[in-house]
Amino acid sequence: MGTDTEKAAAAADAAERRREQRGWYFYDWACSVYSTSVLTVFLGPYLTEIAKAAADPEGFVHPLGIPVRAGSFFAYTVSASVLVSVFVMPPAAAAADRTGRKKPLLAAAAYLGAATTAGMFFLDGDRYLLGGLLLIVANASLAVSMVLYNSYLPQIAPPEERDAVSSRGWAFGYASGALVLVANLVLFLAHDTFGVSESTAVRICLASAGVWWGAFTLVPLKRLRDRGTAPSAGAPRGGLRQLAATVRDMRRHPHTLAFLLAYLVYNDGVQTVISQASVYGSEELGLGQSTLIVAVLLVQLLAVAGALTMGRLARTHGAKRVILGSLVAWTVTIGAGYFLPSEVPGWFFVLAAGIGLVLGGTQALSRSLFSHLVPRGKEAEYFSAYEISDRGMAWLGPLIFGLTYQLTGSYRDAIVSLVAFFALGFVLLARVPVRRAVRDAGNPVPEKI
């Protein structure tokens, strides 16, 4: 009888865990449309055009009285968003860990981001400052929500399931991005048929991402559960103080800190490619918006397959080895991007295919690998440091990209400058003893990692 009772309890726990995992996947489904339609496809070229409309005869805009080349404004704005994130993510994460109440904070961040994104419908004329402000708030909101979302992973998946669960989450996100992007492509290409201008079609696509984000956030908010941990003493510190406290705590786990440094470097390259590829395609290669949308759609579709395939490879080869292999592929792919001929969509599609095959897996396996290195009870706090360099929040890559363009006037030089991030990231990750890092964090070591 006892054995049957234990089996029934184990089956019930497994069923509840799977239900919670399925709900967790849906936040990727909800918010990835922002990363795809807004950050990757529409906002970069559109905000650049708005900035150009507001520029002086020399091609500069002057936010806060600072001369900025209009073509660099979007990259600088993405970079600036991390400064806001540094102040809001760590205290939010610390509050989540101390109280055990992640869901209310997740809801607040998600709906602020969704509302701000929906507000992008009002970007027209020369409102580049409004566009920059909305982008910064939306990116910071996404960052906070992703800290809380990622911190659920160690709680809803045992060690042997995490690579697969993380990979499925990314696959859900890329599938969602592809689905909405198809609808965006139809609206953009046939805007005359729908009786709207091209500019209005773009603004509808931007705003619809916010509506989608908000609507599907209801699913994880219903299925995820707070663990009800006893509140810890002390109030969360301010942004920089809390981040410094987290880093000091990480110094007791130097291998975890070493992995985070490697991730910060190579993920800077990944996120800059995501946020700046459409600007490179439109401004340097002279490709039309419809071509860029098709290319990003290709990335989304292949990223679904890539994430799931690399998740399966991690079962036999370990996450670290698979990530290292992906960084080699990134280095070759982005290096080849420098030589793409202008106004030839076919080669840009080849580049997109190469990116798509490694994009989802690199991100999914990095997230699951890091989850093994986090001490129990510190999930949100540690993931706040992780998230600073994730989802377009990285500051160095966009800054280098923007500065390279400002100094050279060439987007080709800007894109090839990103190769250094992948090469250095490979070297740093190869030096991390991940098995020892898992043990030092007090976690069980999976058979393959």
C-alpha positions in Angstrom: 0.0 0.0 0.0 2.8 2.4 0.9 4.5 1.7 -2.4 1.3 2.3 -4.3 0.8 5.5 -2.4 4.3 6.7 -3.2 3.9 5.8 -6.8 0.6 7.7 -7.0 2.2 10.7 -5.3 5.2 10.6 -7.6 2.9 10.4 -10.7 0.9 13.4 -9.4 4.0 15.4 -8.8 5.2 14.6 -12.3 1.9 15.6 -13.8 1.9 18.9 -11.9 5.5 19.5 -13.0 4.7 18.9 -16.6 1.7 21.2 -16.3 3.8 23.9 -14.8 6.5 23.4 -17.5 3.9 23.8 -20.2 2.7 27.1 -18.6 6.4 28.2 -18.4 6.9 27.7 -22.1 4.1 30.1 -22.8 6.0 33.1 -21.5 8.6 32.6 -24.3 5.6 32.3 -26.6 4.3 35.6 -25.3 7.3 37.8 -25.2 9.5 36.5 -28.1 7.3 38.3 -30.5 8.7 41.6 -29.1 12.2 40.4 -29.7 11.4 39.3 -33.2 9.0 41.7 -34.7 10.0 44.8 -32.7 13.7 44.5 -31.8 14.9 42.4 -34.8 12.8 43.5 -37.7 10.7 46.6 -37.6 12.0 49.1 -35.0 15.6 49.3 -36.0 15.1 50.5 -39.6 11.9 52.4 -38.7 13.4 54.3 -35.8 16.5 55.0 -37.9 14.3 56.6 -40.6 12.5 58.7 -38.0 15.9 59.8 -36.6 17.0 60.7 -40.1 13.8 62.8 -40.6 14.7 64.7 -37.5 18.4 65.1 -38.3 20.3 68.3 -39.1 21.9 68.8 -42.6 25.0 66.9 -41.4 22.9 63.9 -40.5 23.0 64.3 -36.7 20.3 64.3 -34.1 20.8 65.9 -30.7 19.2 64.0 -27.9 19.9 65.9 -24.6 22.1 68.2 -26.7 24.5 65.4 -27.6 25.4 65.1 -31.4 24.6 61.5 -32.5 24.7 60.3 -36.1 21.1 59.3 -37.0 22.3 55.9 -38.2 23.7 55.1 -34.7 20.8 56.3 -32.7 19.1 52.9 -32.5 22.3 51.0 -31.5 23.0 53.6 -28.8 19.4 53.4 -27.5 19.7 49.6 -27.2 23.0 50.1 -25.3 21.5 52.7 -23.0 18.7 50.3 -22.0 21.2 48.2 -20.1 21.9 51.1 -17.8 18.3 51.2 -16.8 18.2 47.5 -16.4 21.2 47.5 -14.0 19.1 49.7 -11.7 15.8 47.7 -11.8 16.7 44.1 -12.3 18.8 43.3 -9.2 16.4 44.8 -6.6 13.5 43.1 -8.3 15.3 39.8 -8.3 16.4 40.1 -4.7 12.8 40.9 -3.7 11.6 37.8 -5.5 14.1 35.6 -3.7 13.4 37.1 -0.3 9.6 36.9 -0.5 9.1 33.9 -2.8 6.5 35.9 -4.7 7.8 36.0 -8.2 4.4 36.0 -10.0 3.2 39.5 -9.0 6.6 40.9 -10.1 6.5 39.0 -13.3 3.1 40.3 -14.1 4.0 43.9 -13.4 7.1 43.7 -15.6 5.4 41.9 -18.4 2.4 44.3 -18.6 4.6 47.4 -18.4 6.6 46.0 -21.3 3.5 45.0 -23.2 1.8 48.4 -22.7 5.0 50.3 -23.7 5.3 48.2 -26.9 1.7 48.8 -27.8 2.4 52.5 -27.4 4.8 52.3 -30.3 1.8 52.7 -32.5 2.2 56.4 -31.9 5.6 56.7 -33.4 5.5 58.8 -36.6 6.9 61.9 -38.1 10.2 62.8 -36.3 9.4 61.4 -32.8 12.7 59.7 -32.5 13.0 60.6 -28.8 9.6 59.0 -28.0 10.8 55.9 -29.9 14.0 55.8 -27.9 12.2 56.2 -24.6 9.6 53.5 -25.4 12.4 51.1 -26.5 14.4 51.7 -23.3 11.3 51.1 -21.0 10.2 48.0 -23.0 13.7 46.5 -23.0 14.1 47.1 -19.3 10.7 45.6 -18.6 11.5 42.5 -20.7 14.8 42.1 -18.8 13.1 42.1 -15.4 10.4 39.7 -16.5 13.0 37.3 -18.0 15.0 37.3 -14.7 11.9 36.1 -13.0 10.9 33.7 -15.8 14.4 32.1 -16.0 14.6 31.7 -12.2 11.7 29.3 -12.3 13.7 26.8 -14.4 15.6 25.1 -11.5 12.3 24.9 -9.6 10.2 23.3 -12.3 12.8 20.9 -13.9 15.1 18.4 -12.2 18.7 18.5 -13.4 18.3 15.8 -16.0 15.4 17.6 -17.7 16.7 21.2 -17.8 18.4 21.1 -21.2 15.3 19.7 -22.8 12.9 22.1 -21.0 15.0 25.1 -21.7 15.3 24.1 -25.4 11.5 23.6 -25.7 11.0 27.1 -24.2 13.2 28.7 -26.8 11.5 26.6 -29.5 8.1 27.9 -28.4 9.4 31.4 -28.6 10.8 31.1 -32.0 7.7 29.3 -33.3 5.6 32.2 -31.9 7.9 34.8 -33.5 7.6 33.0 -36.9 3.8 32.8 -36.7 3.3 36.5 -36.0 6.0 37.5 -38.5 4.0 35.7 -41.2 1.0 37.9 -40.3 3.3 41.0 -40.2 4.7 40.1 -43.7 1.2 39.8 -45.1 0.1 43.2 -43.7 3.4 44.9 -44.7 3.5 43.7 -48.3 -0.3 44.1 -48.9 -0.7 47.4 -46.9 -2.4 49.0 -49.8 -5.0 46.2 -50.0 -5.8 46.9 -46.3 -6.1 50.6 -47.0 -3.1 51.7 -44.8 0.2 53.3 -45.6 3.5 51.5 -45.2 4.3 53.6 -42.1 1.0 52.7 -40.5 1.5 49.0 -41.3 4.8 49.1 -39.5 3.3 50.8 -36.5 0.5 48.2 -36.4 3.1 45.5 -36.4 4.9 47.1 -33.5 1.8 47.6 -31.4 0.4 44.1 -32.1 3.5 42.6 -30.5 2.6 44.4 -27.3 -1.0 43.1 -27.4 0.3 39.5 -28.1 2.7 39.8 -25.2 0.1 40.9 -22.8 -2.5 38.3 -23.9 -0.4 35.2 -23.7 1.2 36.2 -20.4 -2.0 35.1 -18.8 -1.1 31.4 -19.3 2.1 31.3 -17.2 0.6 33.6 -14.6 -2.2 31.0 -14.2 0.0 27.8 -14.2 3.3 28.9 -12.5 3.1 28.8 -8.7 5.1 30.6 -6.1 6.9 28.3 -3.7 5.9 30.1 -0.6 9.3 30.3 0.9 9.6 32.1 4.2 10.5 35.8 3.7 14.1 36.7 4.4 15.1 39.6 6.5 16.2 42.8 5.0 15.0 45.0 2.2 16.3 44.8 -1.4 19.1 47.3 -2.0 19.3 49.8 -4.8 20.3 48.6 -8.3 24.1 49.0 -8.2 24.4 48.1 -4.6 22.3 44.9 -5.1 24.3 43.9 -8.2 27.5 44.5 -6.3 26.2 42.3 -3.5 25.3 39.5 -5.9 28.7 39.7 -7.6 30.4 39.5 -4.1 28.3 36.4 -3.4 29.4 34.9 -6.7 33.0 35.3 -5.7 32.4 32.4 -3.3 31.6 30.5 -6.5 34.4 31.6 -8.8 33.6 29.0 -11.5 30.0 30.3 -11.7 31.4 33.8 -12.1 33.8 32.6 -14.8 30.9 31.0 -16.8 29.0 34.3 -16.4 31.9 36.2 -17.8 32.2 33.9 -20.8 28.5 34.1 -21.4 28.5 37.9 -21.1 31.1 38.1 -23.8 29.7 35.8 -26.4 26.1 36.7 -25.7 27.0 40.4 -26.4 27.8 39.2 -29.9 24.6 37.1 -30.2 22.4 39.9 -29.0 24.0 42.6 -31.2 23.5 40.4 -34.3 19.9 40.0 -33.4 19.3 43.7 -32.8 21.4 45.1 -35.6 21.1 42.6 -38.5 18.1 44.3 -40.0 19.9 47.7 -40.0 22.9 46.0 -41.7 20.7 44.5 -44.3 18.8 47.7 -45.0 21.5 50.3 -44.7 24.6 48.5 -46.0 23.2 45.8 -48.3 20.3 47.9 -49.7 17.7 45.2 -49.0 14.0 46.0 -48.8 11.9 45.5 -45.7 10.1 42.5 -47.2 13.4 40.8 -47.8 14.5 41.4 -44.2 11.2 40.1 -42.9 11.6 36.9 -44.9 15.2 36.5 -43.7 14.1 36.9 -40.1 11.3 34.4 -40.7 13.8 32.0 -42.0 15.9 32.5 -38.8 12.9 31.9 -36.6 11.9 28.6 -38.4 15.4 27.2 -38.4 15.9 28.3 -34.8 13.1 26.1 -33.6 14.8 23.0 -35.2 18.2 24.2 -34.1 17.1 24.6 -30.5 15.5 21.2 -30.3 18.4 19.5 -32.2 21.1 21.1 -30.0 19.1 20.1 -26.9 19.2 16.5 -28.1 22.9 16.7 -28.8 23.5 18.0 -25.3 22.1 14.7 -23.9 25.0 12.8 -25.5 27.8 15.4 -25.7 27.0 17.7 -22.8 25.8 21.3 -23.0 29.3 22.9 -22.7 30.6 21.0 -25.8 27.6 21.8 -27.8 27.8 25.5 -26.9 31.5 25.6 -27.8 30.7 24.1 -31.2 28.0 26.7 -31.8 30.5 29.5 -31.0 32.7 28.2 -33.8 29.8 28.3 -36.2 28.9 31.9 -35.1 32.5 33.0 -35.8 32.5 31.6 -39.3 29.0 32.8 -40.1 29.5 36.5 -39.0 32.9 36.6 -40.5 31.4 35.6 -43.8 28.7 38.3 -43.4 31.4 40.9 -44.1 31.7 39.7 -47.7 28.0 39.7 -48.6 27.3 41.5 -51.9 24.9 44.4 -51.8 21.4 44.0 -53.2 21.6 40.2 -53.5 18.9 38.7 -51.2 20.0 35.1 -51.8 23.3 35.4 -49.9 21.6 37.3 -47.1 19.2 34.3 -46.8 22.2 32.0 -46.5 23.6 34.1 -43.7 20.2 34.0 -42.0 20.0 30.2 -42.3 23.5 29.9 -40.6 22.4 32.2 -37.8 19.1 30.4 -37.3 20.6 26.9 -37.0 22.8 28.0 -34.0 20.8 30.8 -32.4 18.2 29.0 -30.4 20.5 26.2 -29.2 23.2 28.6 -28.0 20.7 30.6 -25.9 18.7 27.6 -24.6 21.8 25.6 -23.5 23.5 28.6 -21.9 20.4 29.2 -19.8 20.1 25.5 -18.7 23.9 25.2 -18.0 23.8 28.3 -15.9 20.8 27.0 -13.9 23.1 24.2 -12.6 25.6 26.7 -11.3 23.2 28.7 -9.2 23.0 28.0 -5.4 19.5 27.1 -4.2 17.5 30.1 -3.0 19.5 32.5 -5.1 17.9 31.8 -8.5 16.4 35.2 -9.3 19.3 37.1 -7.8 21.8 35.2 -9.9 19.7 35.3 -13.0 19.5 39.1 -12.7 23.2 39.2 -13.4 22.8 36.7 -16.2 20.0 38.7 -17.7 22.0 41.9 -17.9 23.8 40.5 -20.9 20.7 38.8 -22.4 17.9 39.6 -24.9 19.4 42.7 -26.3 20.3 44.1 -22.9 24.1 43.7 -23.5 25.7 47.2 -23.8 29.2 46.6 -25.1 28.2 44.9 -28.4 25.7 47.6 -29.6 28.2 50.3 -28.4 31.1 48.8 -30.4 28.8 48.4 -33.4 27.6 52.0 -33.2 31.0 53.4 -32.6 32.5 51.4 -35.4 29.9 52.8 -37.8 30.3 56.3 -36.4 34.0 56.2 -36.9 34.1 54.4 -40.3 30.7 55.1 -41.8 30.7 51.4 -42.8 28.2 48.8 -41.5 30.5 46.1 -42.9 33.2 47.1 -40.5 30.6 47.3 -37.7 29.3 43.7 -38.3 32.8 42.1 -38.6 33.8 43.7 -35.3 31.5 41.3 -33.6 33.6 38.3 -34.5 35.9 39.1 -31.5 33.0 38.5 -29.1 32.5 34.9 -30.3 36.2 34.0 -30.4 36.9 35.4 -26.9 33.8 33.8 -25.5 35.0 30.4 -26.8 38.3 30.8 -25.1 36.7 31.8 -21.8 34.1 29.1 -21.8 36.6 26.4 -22.7 38.5 27.2 -19.4 35.4 26.8 -17.1 35.4 23.4 -15.2 31.6 23.1 -15.3 31.4 19.8 -13.2 33.4 21.4 -10.4 31.2 24.5 -10.7 28.0 22.5 -10.2 29.4 20.7 -7.2 30.7 24.0 -5.7 27.2 25.4 -6.0 25.8 22.5 -4.0 23.8 21.0 -6.8 23.8 17.4 -8.1 26.0 16.9 -11.2 24.2 15.5 -14.3 25.7 12.6 -16.1 26.2 14.8 -19.2 26.8 18.6 -18.8 
